Amino acid sequence: MPFRIYHSVTKLSLGTPKYIYRKLSALPSNGKHEYKLSIINDKKINFIEKINFLKWYSRKLETHPLITKCLTSCMIAASGDIISQCIDFKYGEKDENCDAKDFLSSMDGRRTGRFAILGFFLVAPATHLWYGFLASRFPGTTFLAVAKRLAVDQVVFAPIFLSTFLSSLYLMEMKSSKTTAAQNYDEPIGIEIDVSRNTAQHGSKKNIHIDVLQRLRSDVPSALIMNYKLWIPALALNFRYVPLKFQVLFGNCVGLIWNGYLSWHTHGRN
């Protein structure tokens, strides 16, 4: 056993970059398991960076990590909604002679924009900080470390974040609907109409929290069940095999499916 450990360290110092050797030499010498995991992780990064796009993306993650993740999440969230609208248009009630032009004319751009905004300002910053916290709190890629990260993520983070995301989406939809209604409002001359409209607006503000809570009660339980079905196996792979700086990217790729589902869950199914 001592010969095998000595042989692996000698091979490491001769056949790998010096920065890897320095990092591994700082690890406690309580076995060769730590060496093996670190070597595998660096090989994954080297393999990923050989691909031109991922090499460029990897550099951006190092120089501008947060803004890169925000832009990526923005595009993927918008793409998920567009896919959902496309599927709903294709298989929904429509004329058989409809084509791509009809889809573009019927597409809800504001709905896509809302998903893009939430992807940029909510999803990416939250997951960036959360994955970093999990990695620092439960380091390593052993079965126990991955299980702890997964349990904390799904028990603590998932219900809170899903409720926050849907609440933000509903509030943005209501504000957009009110703005559209105000723009389309034909205001006759007279004070009585102004008074009635102000009364309606006051009543709308008063009931907005009730409307959001009702939609959350209706949508969150089934969405949370689907969240467990999709994200538990996806995050198990993410925490176990994906390097930390690419974990948000992997999550966003799975999020393409997830955002498509959320778009359908909150709009298409109704």
matplotlib code that plots the C-alpha trace (Angstrom):
import matplotlib.pyplot as plt

x = [0.0, 2.7, 4.4, 1.1, 0.6, 4.1, 3.8, 0.6, 2.2, 5.3, 3.3, 1.2, 4.3, 5.8, 2.7, 0.4, 0.7, 2.5, -0.5, -2.4, 0.5, 0.7, -3.0, -3.0, 0.1, -1.8, -4.4, -4.1, -2.3, -5.0, -5.3, -5.3, -9.1, -8.6, -5.9, -8.1, -11.1, -9.0, -7.3, -10.6, -12.0, -9.1, -9.3, -13.0, -12.1, -9.3, -11.6, -14.3, -11.9, -10.7, -14.0, -13.8, -17.1, -16.8, -13.2, -14.4, -17.3, -14.9, -12.7, -15.8, -16.7, -13.3, -13.2, -16.9, -18.6, -21.9, -22.8, -21.9, -24.3, -27.0, -26.9, -26.9, -29.9, -31.7, -31.4, -32.3, -35.3, -36.6, -35.9, -37.9, -40.9, -40.7, -40.5, -43.6, -45.5, -44.4, -45.6, -48.9, -49.4, -48.6, -50.8, -53.4, -56.6, -55.7, -56.2, -54.3, -53.1, -51.2, -47.5, -44.5, -45.7, -49.0, -47.0, -44.9, -47.9, -49.7, -46.6, -46.7, -43.5, -44.2, -44.6, -41.2, -39.7, -40.9, -39.1, -36.0, -36.0, -36.5, -33.7, -31.3, -32.1, -33.4, -32.4, -28.7, -27.7, -29.6, -28.2, -24.7, -24.7, -26.5, -24.2, -21.2, -22.6, -23.3, -19.9, -18.2, -20.5, -20.4, -17.2, -16.2, -17.9, -18.3, -21.7, -22.2, -21.3, -23.6, -26.4, -26.1, -26.1, -29.0, -31.1, -30.5, -31.2, -34.5, -35.8, -34.7, -34.0, -36.4, -39.8, -38.6, -37.1, -40.1, -42.6, -40.4, -40.1, -43.8, -44.8, -42.5, -43.9, -47.5, -46.9, -45.2, -48.2, -50.7, -48.8, -48.5, -52.2, -53.1, -50.8, -52.4, -55.9, -55.0, -53.6, -56.8, -59.1, -61.2, -61.8, -64.9, -65.1, -66.2, -65.2, -67.5, -65.5, -62.3, -63.7, -64.9, -61.6, -59.7, -62.1, -61.4, -57.7, -57.8, -59.8, -57.4, -54.4, -56.3, -56.9, -53.6, -52.1, -55.1, -54.9, -51.2, -51.8, -54.6, -52.4, -49.6, -51.9, -53.1, -49.7, -46.9, -47.8, -47.9, -44.9, -42.9, -43.7, -42.4, -39.4, -38.5, -38.9, -36.6, -34.1, -33.2, -31.5, -30.2, -28.6, -27.2, -25.3, -24.5, -23.0, -21.2, -19.6, -19.7, -17.0, -18.3, -17.9, -20.0, -22.7, -24.9, -24.5, -25.5, -28.5, -29.5, -29.4, -31.8, -33.6, -34.5, -36.8, -37.9, -38.7, -40.7, -42.7, -43.2, -44.4, -46.9, -47.8, -48.6, -50.1, -50.5, -52.5, -55.1]
y = [0.0, 2.6, 1.8, 2.4, 5.8, 6.8, 5.8, 7.8, 10.9, 10.5, 10.1, 13.2, 15.4, 14.3, 14.1, 17.0, 20.8, 22.2, 24.1, 20.9, 19.3, 22.3, 22.2, 18.5, 18.7, 20.9, 18.2, 15.9, 12.7, 10.4, 8.2, 8.4, 9.1, 12.9, 12.7, 10.7, 13.0, 16.2, 14.6, 13.6, 17.1, 18.8, 16.4, 17.3, 21.0, 20.4, 18.3, 21.0, 23.8, 22.0, 22.8, 26.2, 27.6, 26.1, 27.4, 30.9, 30.5, 29.1, 32.2, 34.4, 32.5, 33.3, 37.0, 37.9, 35.0, 36.6, 38.6, 35.5, 33.4, 36.1, 36.4, 32.6, 32.2, 35.1, 33.5, 30.0, 31.2, 33.1, 30.1, 27.8, 30.0, 30.3, 26.5, 26.2, 28.7, 26.9, 23.5, 25.0, 26.7, 23.5, 21.1, 23.6, 24.6, 26.3, 26.2, 23.5, 26.1, 28.1, 28.5, 30.1, 33.6, 33.0, 31.7, 34.8, 37.1, 35.2, 34.9, 36.7, 38.7, 40.2, 36.8, 35.8, 39.0, 38.3, 35.0, 36.6, 39.3, 36.7, 34.6, 37.5, 39.2, 36.3, 32.8, 33.3, 35.4, 33.1, 29.9, 31.4, 32.2, 29.1, 26.6, 28.4, 28.2, 24.4, 23.7, 25.5, 24.1, 20.5, 20.2, 17.2, 14.9, 11.8, 10.2, 11.6, 15.2, 15.0, 13.6, 16.4, 19.1, 17.5, 17.2, 20.8, 22.1, 20.3, 20.7, 24.3, 26.1, 24.5, 25.4, 29.0, 29.7, 28.2, 30.3, 33.4, 32.8, 32.2, 35.2, 37.5, 36.1, 36.7, 40.2, 41.1, 39.7, 41.6, 44.9, 44.2, 43.5, 46.7, 48.8, 47.3, 47.9, 51.5, 52.1, 50.7, 52.5, 55.0, 57.8, 60.0, 63.6, 64.0, 63.6, 60.7, 58.4, 59.4, 58.6, 55.2, 54.3, 55.4, 53.2, 50.2, 50.7, 50.9, 47.7, 46.0, 47.0, 45.7, 42.3, 41.7, 39.8, 37.6, 36.8, 35.9, 33.7, 31.9, 31.2, 30.0, 27.6, 26.3, 26.0, 25.5, 21.9, 20.3, 22.3, 21.3, 17.6, 18.0, 19.9, 16.8, 14.5, 16.6, 18.2, 15.5, 13.3, 16.3, 17.9, 14.5, 14.4, 18.1, 18.0, 14.7, 15.1, 18.8, 21.2, 24.1, 26.9, 25.0, 23.9, 27.0, 26.3, 22.7, 23.8, 26.3, 23.6, 21.5, 24.7, 24.9, 22.0, 23.4, 26.8, 25.3, 23.3, 26.4, 28.4, 25.7, 25.2, 28.8, 29.7, 26.9, 24.5, 27.1]
z = [0.0, 0.8, -2.6, -4.5, -2.8, -3.4, -7.0, -7.6, -6.1, -8.1, -11.3, -10.4, -9.9, -13.2, -15.4, -14.3, -14.1, -11.1, -9.8, -9.4, -7.5, -5.2, -4.5, -3.8, -1.6, 0.8, 1.4, 4.5, 3.8, 5.2, 2.1, -1.7, -2.1, -1.9, -4.6, -6.9, -6.6, -7.2, -10.2, -11.8, -11.2, -12.9, -15.8, -16.3, -16.4, -18.9, -21.1, -21.0, -21.8, -25.0, -26.6, -28.1, -26.9, -23.5, -23.3, -24.0, -21.5, -18.9, -19.2, -18.8, -15.7, -14.2, -15.2, -14.9, -13.1, -11.9, -15.1, -17.2, -15.2, -15.3, -19.1, -19.5, -17.2, -18.9, -22.3, -21.1, -19.1, -22.2, -24.4, -22.1, -22.3, -26.1, -26.4, -24.1, -26.2, -29.4, -28.1, -26.9, -30.3, -32.2, -30.2, -29.0, -30.7, -34.0, -37.7, -39.6, -42.0, -39.4, -39.9, -38.2, -39.1, -37.2, -34.2, -34.2, -34.4, -31.6, -29.3, -26.0, -25.9, -22.5, -21.0, -22.4, -21.2, -17.7, -17.6, -19.0, -16.3, -13.5, -15.0, -15.0, -11.7, -9.5, -10.7, -11.6, -8.5, -6.1, -7.5, -7.8, -4.1, -3.0, -4.9, -3.5, 0.0, -0.4, -1.8, 1.1, 3.8, 2.4, 0.4, -1.6, -4.0, -1.8, -1.6, 1.9, 0.9, -2.2, -0.2, 2.4, -0.3, -2.1, 1.1, 2.2, -1.3, -1.8, 1.8, 2.4, -0.8, -3.3, -1.6, -0.7, -4.1, -6.1, -4.1, -4.5, -8.3, -8.8, -6.6, -8.6, -11.8, -10.7, -9.5, -12.8, -14.7, -12.7, -13.1, -16.8, -17.0, -15.1, -17.4, -20.5, -19.1, -18.3, -21.8, -23.4, -21.1, -23.0, -20.6, -21.2, -20.0, -16.4, -12.8, -12.0, -14.3, -12.6, -9.2, -10.3, -11.9, -8.7, -6.7, -9.0, -8.8, -5.0, -4.9, -7.2, -5.0, -2.0, -3.5, -5.2, -2.3, -2.1, -5.8, -5.5, -2.4, -4.2, -7.2, -5.0, -3.2, -6.6, -8.4, -5.8, -4.6, -8.0, -9.2, -6.1, -6.8, -10.4, -9.0, -6.9, -9.9, -12.1, -9.9, -7.4, -10.0, -12.0, -8.9, -7.8, -11.1, -10.8, -7.3, -7.9, -11.4, -12.5, -11.4, -9.2, -11.7, -14.3, -11.9, -12.6, -16.3, -15.9, -13.7, -16.4, -19.1, -16.9, -16.3, -20.0, -19.4, -16.0, -17.3, -20.2, -17.6, -15.4, -18.3, -19.2, -15.6, -15.0, -18.4, -21.0, -18.9, -18.2]

ax = plt.figure().add_subplot(projection="3d")
ax.plot(x, y, z, "-o")
ax.set_aspect("equal")
plt.show()
